[in-house]
């Protein structure tokens, strides 16, 4: 599924703020409490940006229009 976000105020704006969920490798204590990020630890995208998320233009702050494109 491909997405396309557009700024309703200025179509030349091409950068947006939205949410993606990623995993991180942590160093933890014996109880699973976070100590620090694993240096050079591999992280992966668990959920990429989705249409249903809020998307905000990074240039002007307008709420973006997001559509699914093929």
N, CA, C and O atoms as a Tinker XYZ file with bonds, in Angstrom:
   280  protein
     1  N      0.849000   -1.167000    0.000000    73     2
     2  CA     0.000000    0.000000    0.000000    64     1     3
     3  C      0.899000    1.235000    0.000000    63     2     4     5
     4  O      1.715000    1.424000    0.902000    81     3
     5  N      0.741000    2.051000   -1.001000    73     3     6
     6  CA     1.500000    3.301000   -1.083000    64     5     7
     7  C      0.603000    4.450000   -0.629000    63     6     8     9
     8  O     -0.603000    4.456000   -0.877000    81     7
     9  N      1.211000    5.407000    0.031000    73     7    10
    10  CA     0.480000    6.569000    0.526000    64     9    11
    11  C      1.019000    7.828000   -0.129000    63    10    12    13
    12  O      2.164000    7.869000   -0.577000    81    11
    13  N      0.181000    8.854000   -0.179000    73    11    14
    14  CA     0.628000   10.164000   -0.634000    64    13    15
    15  C     -0.002000   11.210000    0.269000    63    14    16    17
    16  O     -1.225000   11.291000    0.394000    81    15
    17  N      0.853000   12.013000    0.898000    73    15    18
    18  CA     0.394000   13.110000    1.751000    64    17    19
    19  C      0.594000   14.414000    1.001000    63    18    20    21
    20  O      1.594000   14.600000    0.307000    81    19
    21  N     -0.362000   15.309000    1.147000    73    19    22
    22  CA    -0.249000   16.637000    0.549000    64    21    23
    23  C     -0.626000   17.685000    1.585000    63    22    24    25
    24  O     -1.508000   17.478000    2.418000    81    23
    25  N      0.056000   18.800000    1.511000    73    23    26
    26  CA    -0.239000   19.924000    2.395000    64    25    27
    27  C     -1.377000   20.735000    1.775000    63    26    28    29
    28  O     -1.286000   21.128000    0.612000    81    27
    29  N     -2.449000   20.993000    2.534000    73    27    30
    30  CA    -3.563000   21.752000    1.975000    64    29    31
    31  C     -3.250000   23.236000    1.779000    63    30    32    33
    32  O     -3.973000   23.931000    1.066000    81    31
    33  N     -2.185000   23.724000    2.402000    73    31    34
    34  CA    -1.827000   25.142000    2.281000    64    33    35
    35  C     -0.823000   25.414000    1.170000    63    34    36    37
    36  O     -0.834000   26.483000    0.561000    81    35
    37  N      0.063000   24.421000    0.905000    73    35    38
    38  CA     1.107000   24.637000   -0.097000    64    37    39
    39  C      1.574000   23.284000   -0.630000    63    38    40    41
    40  O      2.238000   22.528000    0.078000    81    39
    41  N      1.226000   22.987000   -1.870000    73    39    42
    42  CA     1.555000   21.688000   -2.472000    64    41    43
    43  C      3.055000   21.467000   -2.621000    63    42    44    45
    44  O      3.487000   20.336000   -2.843000    81    43
    45  N      3.862000   22.527000   -2.504000    73    43    46
    46  CA     5.321000   22.341000   -2.611000    64    45    47
    47  C      5.917000   21.798000   -1.318000    63    46    48    49
    48  O      7.075000   21.379000   -1.310000    81    47
    49  N      5.157000   21.794000   -0.227000    73    47    50
    50  CA     5.635000   21.218000    1.036000    64    49    51
    51  C      5.601000   19.695000    0.918000    63    50    52    53
    52  O      4.556000   19.118000    0.615000    81    51
    53  N      6.716000   19.060000    1.152000    73    51    54
    54  CA     6.850000   17.607000    0.936000    64    53    55
    55  C      7.305000   16.847000    2.171000    63    54    56    57
    56  O      7.592000   15.654000    2.067000    81    55
    57  N      7.384000   17.489000    3.347000    73    55    58
    58  CA     7.844000   16.815000    4.570000    64    57    59
    59  C      6.718000   16.834000    5.596000    63    58    60    61
    60  O      6.057000   17.856000    5.787000    81    59
    61  N      6.504000   15.694000    6.255000    73    59    62
    62  CA     5.388000   15.550000    7.178000    64    61    63
    63  C      5.827000   14.857000    8.460000    63    62    64    65
    64  O      6.773000   14.069000    8.463000    81    63
    65  N      5.134000   15.158000    9.540000    73    63    66
    66  CA     5.371000   14.524000   10.833000    64    65    67
    67  C      4.214000   13.562000   11.067000    63    66    68    69
    68  O      3.050000   13.960000   11.024000    81    67
    69  N      4.536000   12.298000   11.314000    73    67    70
    70  CA     3.539000   11.287000   11.633000    64    69    71
    71  C      4.200000   10.230000   12.506000    63    70    72    73
    72  O      5.345000   10.401000   12.923000    81    71
    73  N      3.509000    9.166000   12.780000    73    71    74
    74  CA     3.992000    8.143000   13.706000    64    73    75
    75  C      4.391000    6.880000   12.944000    63    74    76    77
    76  O      3.691000    6.442000   12.031000    81    75
    77  N      5.522000    6.309000   13.334000    73    75    78
    78  CA     5.934000    4.962000   12.935000    64    77    79
    79  C      6.374000    4.267000   14.219000    63    78    80    81
    80  O      6.950000    4.900000   15.103000    81    79
    81  N      6.109000    2.993000   14.319000    73    79    82
    82  CA     6.512000    2.232000   15.508000    64    81    83
    83  C      7.732000    1.386000   15.149000    63    82    84    85
    84  O      7.726000    0.641000   14.169000    81    83
    85  N      8.777000    1.519000   15.966000    73    83    86
    86  CA    10.013000    0.786000   15.730000    64    85    87
    87  C     10.400000    0.010000   16.986000    63    86    88    89
    88  O     10.007000    0.361000   18.099000    81    87
    89  N     11.166000   -1.035000   16.788000    73    87    90
    90  CA    11.694000   -1.786000   17.926000    64    89    91
    91  C     13.141000   -1.373000   18.147000    63    90    92    93
    92  O     13.813000   -0.914000   17.224000    81    91
    93  N     13.613000   -1.538000   19.369000    73    91    94
    94  CA    14.993000   -1.213000   19.723000    64    93    95
    95  C     15.570000   -2.369000   20.540000    63    94    96    97
    96  O     14.850000   -3.080000   21.241000    81    95
    97  N     16.869000   -2.531000   20.433000    73    95    98
    98  CA    17.554000   -3.490000   21.304000    64    97    99
    99  C     18.056000   -2.742000   22.523000    63    98   100   101
   100  O     18.792000   -1.761000   22.411000    81    99
   101  N     17.649000   -3.218000   23.683000    73    99   102
   102  CA    18.012000   -2.581000   24.955000    64   101   103
   103  C     18.964000   -3.452000   25.748000    63   102   104   105
   104  O     18.962000   -4.676000   25.619000    81   103
   105  N     19.767000   -2.818000   26.561000    73   103   106
   106  CA    20.477000   -3.486000   27.650000    64   105   107
   107  C     19.604000   -3.254000   28.881000    63   106   108   109
   108  O     19.235000   -2.121000   29.191000    81   107
   109  N     19.282000   -4.336000   29.572000    73   107   110
   110  CA    18.392000   -4.265000   30.732000    64   109   111
   111  C     19.038000   -4.934000   31.930000    63   110   112   113
   112  O     20.014000   -5.674000   31.796000    81   111
   113  N     18.482000   -4.665000   33.101000    73   111   114
   114  CA    18.960000   -5.366000   34.293000    64   113   115
   115  C     18.223000   -6.693000   34.428000    63   114   116   117
   116  O     17.430000   -7.065000   33.563000    81   115
   117  N     18.490000   -7.395000   35.509000    73   115   118
   118  CA    17.915000   -8.734000   35.702000    64   117   119
   119  C     16.407000   -8.731000   35.846000    63   118   120   121
   120  O     15.787000   -9.793000   35.801000    81   119
   121  N     15.794000   -7.557000   36.018000    73   119   122
   122  CA    14.341000   -7.445000   36.136000    64   121   123
   123  C     13.695000   -6.929000   34.854000    63   122   124   125
   124  O     12.481000   -6.732000   34.800000    81   123
   125  N     14.507000   -6.712000   33.830000    73   123   126
   126  CA    13.990000   -6.202000   32.563000    64   125   127
   127  C     13.869000   -4.693000   32.513000    63   126   128   129
   128  O     13.262000   -4.149000   31.590000    81   127
   129  N     14.444000   -4.004000   33.503000    73   127   130
   130  CA    14.402000   -2.543000   33.517000    64   129   131
   131  C     15.465000   -1.973000   32.579000    63   130   132   133
   132  O     16.602000   -2.444000   32.548000    81   131
   133  N     15.078000   -0.963000   31.826000    73   131   134
   134  CA    15.957000   -0.337000   30.854000    64   133   135
   135  C     17.195000    0.255000   31.520000    63   134   136   137
   136  O     17.103000    0.924000   32.549000    81   135
   137  N     18.353000   -0.002000   30.915000    73   135   138
   138  CA    19.598000    0.639000   31.330000    64   137   139
   139  C     20.059000    1.588000   30.220000    63   138   140   141
   140  O     20.279000    2.774000   30.466000    81   139
   141  N     20.203000    1.068000   29.012000    73   139   142
   142  CA    20.629000    1.885000   27.876000    64   141   143
   143  C     20.337000    1.152000   26.576000    63   142   144   145
   144  O     20.056000   -0.047000   26.571000    81   143
   145  N     20.407000    1.890000   25.477000    73   143   146
   146  CA    20.277000    1.268000   24.168000    64   145   147
   147  C     21.526000    0.454000   23.867000    63   146   148   149
   148  O     22.633000    0.854000   24.230000    81   147
   149  N     21.358000   -0.671000   23.214000    73   147   150
   150  CA    22.480000   -1.484000   22.784000    64   149   151
   151  C     23.249000   -0.714000   21.720000    63   150   152   153
   152  O     22.687000   -0.398000   20.672000    81   151
   153  N     24.535000   -0.401000   21.962000    73   151   154
   154  CA    25.310000    0.306000   20.933000    64   153   155
   155  C     25.336000   -0.502000   19.637000    63   154   156   157
   156  O     25.677000   -1.685000   19.637000    81   155
   157  N     24.974000    0.149000   18.541000    73   155   158
   158  CA    24.956000   -0.540000   17.253000    64   157   159
   159  C     23.837000   -1.555000   17.150000    63   158   160   161
   160  O     23.796000   -2.345000   16.207000    81   159
   161  N     22.919000   -1.539000   18.121000    73   159   162
   162  CA    21.813000   -2.504000   18.124000    64   161   163
   163  C     20.902000   -2.313000   16.938000    63   162   164   165
   164  O     20.657000   -1.191000   16.497000    81   163
   165  N     20.412000   -3.400000   16.436000    73   163   166
   166  CA    19.551000   -3.389000   15.263000    64   165   167
   167  C     18.128000   -3.073000   15.689000    63   166   168   169
   168  O     17.602000   -3.692000   16.614000    81   167
   169  N     17.508000   -2.124000   15.027000    73   167   170
   170  CA    16.104000   -1.825000   15.246000    64   169   171
   171  C     15.353000   -2.112000   13.964000    63   170   172   173
   172  O     15.933000   -2.093000   12.878000    81   171
   173  N     14.079000   -2.375000   14.086000    73   171   174
   174  CA    13.290000   -2.639000   12.885000    64   173   175
   175  C     11.950000   -1.933000   12.983000    63   174   176   177
   176  O     11.461000   -1.649000   14.077000    81   175
   177  N     11.364000   -1.654000   11.832000    73   175   178
   178  CA    10.052000   -1.026000   11.791000    64   177   179
   179  C      9.000000   -2.080000   12.102000    63   178   180   181
   180  O      8.908000   -3.100000   11.420000    81   179
   181  N      8.215000   -1.826000   13.133000    73   179   182
   182  CA     7.131000   -2.729000   13.506000    64   181   183
   183  C      5.867000   -2.335000   12.747000    63   182   184   185
   184  O      5.143000   -3.203000   12.259000    81   183
   185  N      5.596000   -1.038000   12.644000    73   183   186
   186  CA     4.455000   -0.526000   11.890000    64   185   187
   187  C      4.871000    0.791000   11.234000    63   186   188   189
   188  O      5.223000    1.743000   11.930000    81   187
   189  N      4.833000    0.854000    9.905000    73   187   190
   190  CA     5.209000    2.079000    9.214000    64   189   191
   191  C      4.104000    3.130000    9.345000    63   190   192   193
   192  O      3.035000    2.827000    9.875000    81   191
   193  N      4.339000    4.354000    8.873000    73   191   194
   194  CA     3.278000    5.346000    8.878000    64   193   195
   195  C      2.037000    4.808000    8.160000    63   194   196   197
   196  O      2.145000    4.133000    7.135000    81   195
   197  N      0.867000    5.112000    8.706000    73   195   198
   198  CA    -0.391000    4.609000    8.156000    64   197   199
   199  C     -1.337000    5.766000    7.850000    63   198   200   201
   200  O     -1.215000    6.846000    8.429000    81   199
   201  N     -2.268000    5.537000    6.948000    73   199   202
   202  CA    -3.224000    6.558000    6.531000    64   201   203
   203  C     -4.023000    7.095000    7.711000    63   202   204   205
   204  O     -4.297000    8.293000    7.769000    81   203
   205  N     -4.397000    6.245000    8.639000    73   203   206
   206  CA    -5.221000    6.645000    9.773000    64   205   207
   207  C     -4.506000    7.476000   10.824000    63   206   208   209
   208  O     -5.148000    8.017000   11.725000    81   207
   209  N     -3.188000    7.585000   10.723000    73   207   210
   210  CA    -2.430000    8.418000   11.658000    64   209   211
   211  C     -2.700000    9.892000   11.376000    63   210   212   213
   212  O     -3.183000   10.243000   10.299000    81   211
   213  N     -2.393000   10.737000   12.325000    73   211   214
   214  CA    -2.368000   12.176000   12.078000    64   213   215
   215  C     -1.080000   12.496000   11.343000    63   214   216   217
   216  O     -0.005000   12.062000   11.755000    81   215
   217  N     -1.178000   13.243000   10.272000    73   215   218
   218  CA    -0.025000   13.698000    9.500000    64   217   219
   219  C     -0.045000   15.215000    9.533000    63   218   220   221
   220  O     -1.066000   15.833000    9.232000    81   219
   221  N      1.068000   15.808000    9.893000    73   219   222
   222  CA     1.162000   17.261000    9.986000    64   221   223
   223  C      2.296000   17.734000    9.093000    63   222   224   225
   224  O      3.378000   17.147000    9.087000    81   223
   225  N      2.046000   18.799000    8.338000    73   223   226
   226  CA     3.088000   19.365000    7.482000    64   225   227
   227  C      4.230000   19.858000    8.370000    63   226   228   229
   228  O      4.010000   20.628000    9.305000    81   227
   229  N      5.443000   19.412000    8.074000    73   227   230
   230  CA     6.606000   19.804000    8.864000    64   229   231
   231  C      7.028000   21.243000    8.579000    63   230   232   233
   232  O      7.787000   21.830000    9.350000    81   231
   233  N      6.548000   21.804000    7.490000    73   231   234
   234  CA     6.928000   23.173000    7.129000    64   233   235
   235  C      5.986000   24.221000    7.707000    63   234   236   237
   236  O      6.446000   25.262000    8.176000    81   235
   237  N      4.658000   23.968000    7.684000    73   235   238
   238  CA     3.715000   25.001000    8.115000    64   237   239
   239  C      2.771000   24.561000    9.226000    63   238   240   241
   240  O      2.052000   25.389000    9.786000    81   239
   241  N      2.763000   23.271000    9.553000    73   239   242
   242  CA     1.935000   22.788000   10.650000    64   241   243
   243  C      0.522000   22.401000   10.286000    63   242   244   245
   244  O     -0.234000   21.966000   11.155000    81   243
   245  N      0.135000   22.545000    9.017000    73   243   246
   246  CA    -1.224000   22.183000    8.602000    64   245   247
   247  C     -1.428000   20.674000    8.684000    63   246   248   249
   248  O     -0.488000   19.905000    8.486000    81   247
   249  N     -2.654000   20.254000    8.976000    73   247   250
   250  CA    -2.963000   18.824000    8.945000    64   249   251
   251  C     -3.036000   18.392000    7.490000    63   250   252   253
   252  O     -3.789000   18.960000    6.699000    81   251
   253  N     -2.249000   17.386000    7.149000    73   251   254
   254  CA    -2.118000   16.948000    5.768000    64   253   255
   255  C     -3.302000   16.094000    5.331000    63   254   256   257
   256  O     -3.989000   15.479000    6.148000    81   255
   257  N     -3.517000   16.075000    4.024000    73   255   258
   258  CA    -4.461000   15.146000    3.408000    64   257   259
   259  C     -3.655000   13.924000    3.003000    63   258   260   261
   260  O     -2.609000   14.053000    2.367000    81   259
   261  N     -4.130000   12.740000    3.366000    73   259   262
   262  CA    -3.404000   11.500000    3.065000    64   261   263
   263  C     -4.326000   10.582000    2.289000    63   262   264   265
   264  O     -5.476000   10.369000    2.673000    81   263
   265  N     -3.814000   10.041000    1.193000    73   263   266
   266  CA    -4.595000    9.113000    0.388000    64   265   267
   267  C     -3.766000    7.895000    0.047000    63   266   268   269
   268  O     -2.536000    7.947000    0.028000    81   267
   269  N     -4.459000    6.789000   -0.226000    73   267   270
   270  CA    -3.815000    5.564000   -0.687000    64   269   271
   271  C     -3.728000    5.675000   -2.198000    63   270   272   273
   272  O     -4.720000    5.970000   -2.865000    81   271
   273  N     -2.537000    5.438000   -2.736000    73   271   274
   274  CA    -2.321000    5.484000   -4.180000    64   273   275
   275  C     -1.780000    4.140000   -4.641000    63   274   276   277
   276  O     -1.162000    3.407000   -3.868000    81   275
   277  N     -2.017000    3.828000   -5.894000    73   275   278
   278  CA    -1.506000    2.541000   -6.408000    64   277   279
   279  C     -0.343000    2.744000   -7.341000    63   278   280
   280  O      0.206000    1.775000   -7.864000    81   279
